[in-house]
Every structure is written in C-alpha cells, then in structure tokens.
Amino acid sequence: MSNKPKAVVLLSGGVDSTTTLAIAKKEGYDLFALSFRYGQRHKVELVAAKRIATFFNVAKHLVIDIDLRLLGGSALTDNLEVPKNRTTEEMGGDIPITYVPARNTIFLSFALAWAEVLGSEDIFIGVNALDYSGYPDCRPEYIAAYEKMANLATKAGVEGKQKLKIHTPLIQMTKAQIIKKGLELGVDYSLTHSCYDPSPNGEACGHCDSCLLRLKGFREAGVQDPIGYRKK
Amino acid sequence: MSNKPKAVVLLSGGVDSTTTLAIAKKEGYDLFALSFRYGQRHKVELVAAKRIATFFNVAKHLVIDIDLRLLGGSALTDNLEVPKNRTTEEMGGDIPITYVPARNTIFLSFALAWAEVLGSEDIFIGVNALDYSGYPDCRPEYIAAYEKMANLATKAGVEGKQKLKIHTPLIQMTKAQIIKKGLELGVDYSLTHSCYDPSPNGEACGHCDSCLLRLKGFREAGVQDPIGYRKK
C-alpha cells in the first residue's frame, strides 16, 4: 500500500484529461483514473484512455458503462451531424450540438462516489473555460457550486472528516499552454485522441471542433501534433 | 402533445417515490419517470417501478443501467449483510452500510440531463429528512446546493431561459404522513416494494431498516400494509 494521497482523475483520453493526469501525478497523488462508455460515437477514445492509464502507471483504471443515448440530445451520442470546419468565433458562440446534456455533472457524480469509497478528497477534471467550445459545465462558477454540493452529499462530509476538492488545473489555460505544460511533464501526446468523428480505424478527421482546437493548440505551442489525420 | 409542463420524477418503486409521483401528477405535470438498474440486490423494485409507472399512466418510463457495484462500498450492491431488526434509535445513529455512496447525486444528475433534453424545469425526488436512516444526501441543505449547481450546469441555465427546481414534497413528512397523503391521492401501495433483502420471489423480509420503517409508517397511519411479508 502506498502512503500517497489518492486522487480520482476523469480520463477521456484527450489532450486535456491526459495533461490533468500528468499534473495529478506530479503533485504526488496515487492515481485512480475514471472513464465512461457512454454511447459516444468516438469509442476509440477509450482505447486511448486505456493506453494512457498504462503509461502513467495508475493504481486503477475504471471504465463505467452508462448509456446517455437513452436520454438523447447530442451529436456525440445521437445520429446528428458533427459540425465541421467552424472558425474559433463560430465555436465560441452558441452551445454546439456536440454538447452532451449534464455530462460533466454525471461524470463528477461517479467520481464523487468513487472518491467516497476510496477515502479520497481529491477529484481532478480537465475542464477548460477558455478554448472550451461554450459548454456550461466547464465554467469556474459551475465547478465551485459542484464542490459545495459534493461536500454536503457524502458520509464523510456529514461527519466533518473530509474536505473534498475538485481540482481544475487547466481551467484558465489555452490549449497551447496545456500542451506545453504536458510536454514539460513528459506526456506522450501520440497516445491521446481528440476527434469527435474518427474513422473506423480511429484516425482523426481534422475538421471537427475538437480536432481544430487541438491542431491550433499544437500550432501555437510550436510543436508538431504527433497523431495522424485522415486524408480528405 | 400535451400542454402540461413536464416533470422528471425519480421512481424507485417504494412508498416515498410512488407518493412523490402521485403528488407531481396532482400538481398537473406530465410525468417522466426515471429508474435505475444499479446492481442493487433488490431488483424486484424495478418490477414495482414498472407497474407503478403504468398505474400512473406516465408519458415515459426510462430505466437506466449503471453499475455501482464497480465502485463498491454498500450493502445494497455488495455482498455485505443487510442489518436486521434495528430499533429506530439504531437507525438514526451512524450512517448505515446500506448507504450507497453518492447515489442521489448520481440519480439527480441523470434526471438533470433528461430534464434538459425534455425542456423540463421540474425534477421530483422523494427524499425524506425525518425517517430517512441517516443518509447525507437526503438533507435539505444538500438539495438546495444541488439545485444551485444544476442551474449553472445546463445550456438553458447559461442562456438564462430555465429555472430548474428540485421538488422534495416529502422532505419534512413522517412515513405515516406520506402514506396518508398517498392514500388521499389514490395510491395503491400494494404495487410498491420497499425491502432491502427480498426473497427471490420478491417477498419482503419484514426486518431490514426499510421494511421496519414502512411497517411503522402503516401502523402509525392506522392502515394495513397491503403487501405480504415472508414467514421466518
């Protein structure tokens, strides 16, 4: 048994959650990585999450099945078209149809349950309020309200033993800053996956919001994105 | 299409959630009932939830699969012994091992997602702070914090269009008051199921905390509990 404190880290297999995992490791936590099979089109991200969990030698990687398709309402889980080739301005406007209703709320709730079982006081989530495509559940005020609720929700909270913290180390960083930080910490970004609409073999499209933000981030960080993109 | 407002109602199939469903119906909502298959020992409660949803002619009844067993930590999902024959004082003391970590937080998060997709502003949950066996996520301060978080979590919340309310009509009622209220509203309690440790055929044990609270409630309400209990 390790004497390190335990952290539950939400891991999608993308650039942000992978960098968050590297930061939690650097801060001295034993890592408990949590991923979800939620009916997303881009299931290849779970393959990425698995290899990243192995790369970081996590204490445990749990993949939870939840079928958000039943609820409907998102291009990431339904048969709606993923938007392509949008400008940064277009992404920053309306909340896009790739938004999955209450997704971070659901994911954090499972993280909270696991933290309670593990006796962990630390949950890490790679949300980002700058380059974030306009998702409501990536904003600092949302995270603060979640943390307050979480401290009232649990057994340890009632007993006054636990002070749960939701760590959002990337919340005020640009994608380029995130990538630079990750590279400093030894992240191998060739393991990651970001595309909302990959080929069956897992190759990224290069044109959805997520690919465009990723490519812009690498460009601004002055480094080459190590993953391949499919030809048109 | 109905012109009534839509309500998402968490429905376990027990006395409290069934009474809550009856109250939401009485208040004029179109009912969207939400249940979970979460690895609970007492799966018979889902059979009860289904017949109650039919009885109340809900617009839709959704059963979501989530495997809380993976997380561990509760007698309701793990192979731990369910406590029997405890006094009310014993139940009111420590948080019991039948507590499922963060369960209401997880359930409300799915309700929130569904409400967002449906365009509903109303979630009903039958939590109870009096007879409640000491669960942290049944307290009014927890519900208030959840509601605040939920209003920051969603697309509609950001756009200022939606004001989500978590309704807890039973929160300050005794079990006897809940049963009397339900009977006034025409609830058929023979459809409901409460036991944490039923027989394979669904018969209630009569000795777990949930059975004891139910039996006490019917006794205090001065009516006969219409369900059967197994002989020792």
Interface residues (C-beta under 8 A of the other chain):
Chain A: L62 I64 D65 I66 D67 L68 L70 L71 G72 G73 I95 Y99 V100 P101 A102 R103 N104 T105 I106 L108 S109 F110 L112 A113 W114 E116 V117 P136 D137 R139 E141 Y142 A145 Y146 K148 M149 A150 L152 A153 T154 K155 G157 V158 E159
Chain B: L62 I64 D65 I66 D67 L68 L70 L71 G72 G73 I95 Y99 V100 P101 A102 R103 N104 T105 I106 L108 S109 F110 L112 A113 W114 E116 V117 P136 D137 R139 E141 Y142 A145 Y146 K148 M149 A150 L152 A153 T154 K155 G157 V158 E159
